[in-house]
Amino acid sequence: MAVNVAIVFAPDFSARLHQLAFHTPVWIMETAANRAAAEEAWLRRQEWPHIDVTLFQYAHDWRTLFAMIVLHHETVDSLEIIGAPADDEMRAALAKEGFQRIQETADGLRARK
C-alpha cells in the first residue's frame, strides 16, 4: 500500500496537526508547541488508532532524516514537506531515496517516487 508522509518544520504547527495527522503519518520537528500538539494527538490515538505522529530533532542532515522515514514507513512513495524550502542538498537527499518528482506547494514541497 502506498503511503504519503508529511514532514513538518514549522515551529508551531499545533493548530493544524490534528487535521493533517488524521489523514497521513506526520513527522514533526520538536518544539514546545509541537510537542504539546503531538502529545494531544497521541491521546487521540485511543479513539483513532491510525493517527501516527513522530517527533524528531532536525540536525541539518536531510539524508539521515529521509532514510529514517523510509525505514519507518517502508512503502512511502510521497513526502509532503511543510515549512522548509527546497535546496540542492535536500533535492539530492530526496533523489537518493528515490523521490524524483518534486513539486513546489504553498507550504513547501511534495516529492514523489
C-alpha positions in Angstrom: 0.0 0.0 0.0 1.4 3.4 -1.0 2.0 5.9 1.8 2.2 9.6 2.0 4.2 11.1 4.9 4.2 14.7 6.0 7.3 16.2 7.4 6.7 19.5 9.3 9.4 22.1 10.1 7.0 24.8 11.3 7.9 25.8 14.8 4.3 26.0 15.9 2.1 23.7 13.8 -0.3 22.9 16.7 -3.4 24.4 15.1 -3.1 22.2 12.0 -1.5 19.0 13.3 -4.7 17.1 14.3 -6.3 17.6 10.8 -3.1 16.6 9.0 -2.4 13.6 11.3 -5.9 12.3 10.8 -5.2 11.7 7.1 -1.4 10.9 6.9 1.5 9.9 9.1 3.3 13.1 10.3 6.9 13.6 11.3 7.1 17.0 13.1 10.1 18.9 14.3 10.3 19.0 18.1 9.5 22.4 19.7 7.5 23.1 22.8 4.3 23.9 20.9 4.7 20.9 18.5 5.4 18.5 21.4 2.2 19.6 23.2 0.2 19.1 19.9 1.9 15.7 19.4 1.0 14.6 22.9 -2.6 15.6 22.3 -2.5 13.6 19.0 -1.1 10.5 20.8 -4.1 10.7 23.3 -6.5 10.8 20.3 -5.0 7.5 19.1 -7.1 5.8 21.7 -10.2 6.6 19.5 -8.4 6.9 16.2 -5.6 4.3 16.1 -4.5 5.2 12.6 -3.1 8.6 13.9 0.7 8.4 13.6 2.8 11.4 14.8 6.6 11.2 15.3 8.6 14.0 16.9 12.2 14.5 15.6 15.1 16.8 16.2 16.4 18.1 13.0 20.2 18.1 12.8 20.5 19.7 9.3 21.0 16.3 7.8 18.5 15.6 5.0 19.9 12.2 4.1 19.6 10.8 7.6 16.1 12.2 8.1 14.7 10.8 4.8 16.5 7.5 5.3 14.8 7.2 8.8 11.4 8.0 7.4 11.8 5.4 4.6 13.0 2.8 7.1 10.0 3.5 9.4 7.4 3.7 6.5 8.7 1.1 4.0 6.0 1.7 1.4 6.3 5.5 1.4 6.0 6.9 -2.1 5.2 10.5 -1.4 6.6 13.1 1.1 4.8 16.4 1.8 7.4 18.8 3.3 6.0 21.7 5.2 7.9 24.8 6.3 11.3 24.1 4.6 12.3 25.4 1.2 13.9 23.0 -1.2 17.6 23.5 -1.7 20.2 21.4 -3.7 21.1 19.3 -0.6 17.5 18.4 0.1 16.9 17.6 -3.6 20.0 15.3 -3.6 18.9 13.5 -0.5 15.4 13.0 -1.9 16.8 11.6 -5.1 19.0 9.2 -3.1 15.8 7.8 -1.6 14.1 7.6 -5.0 12.0 10.7 -4.8 12.5 12.2 -8.3 9.3 14.2 -8.9 9.4 17.4 -6.8 6.6 20.0 -6.9 6.6 23.3 -5.0 3.5 23.9 -2.9 2.2 26.8 -0.9 3.6 25.3 2.3 6.8 23.8 1.0 7.0 20.9 -1.5 5.7 17.5 -2.4 8.2 14.8 -3.5 7.1 11.6 -5.3 8.8 8.4 -6.4 
